[in-house]
């Protein structure tokens, strides 16, 4: 597989935290609802978060440059293409947004890099063996 697609519900003011990807390129699409607000930063030469860096993104195929901390407001039907090293956070502004993501296939565990340390999944104290495994469970349950 070359591409993957997922849907996310971006609730009003629910932030998808500032992050970038090492390999994955992605299109983020407002599939419907309110406005999707996206904030951007660029990377330093090592790919790390740089609060002084801006750069270009493509919004519906048109090149747009952003200042550090700048952003876009995507109405339903609009999209932005993000490349590895484009730091971004997004949220629904004024209501819920059905957010689509079409991306190159990747392994989220090593590919997602968050600006602030956060856990990928909540810690769970298991009372019994799981019926279905999360991707993050595979190493501990299957070796």
Buried (B, 14 or more C-beta within 10 A) or exposed (E): EEEEEEEBEBBEEEEBEBBBBEEBBBBBBBBEBBBBBBBBBBBEEEBEBBEEBBBEBBBEEEEEEBEBEBBBEBEBEBBBBBBBBBBBBBBBBEEBBBBBBBBBEBEEEEBBBBBEEEEEEEEEEEEEEEEEEEEEBEEEEEE
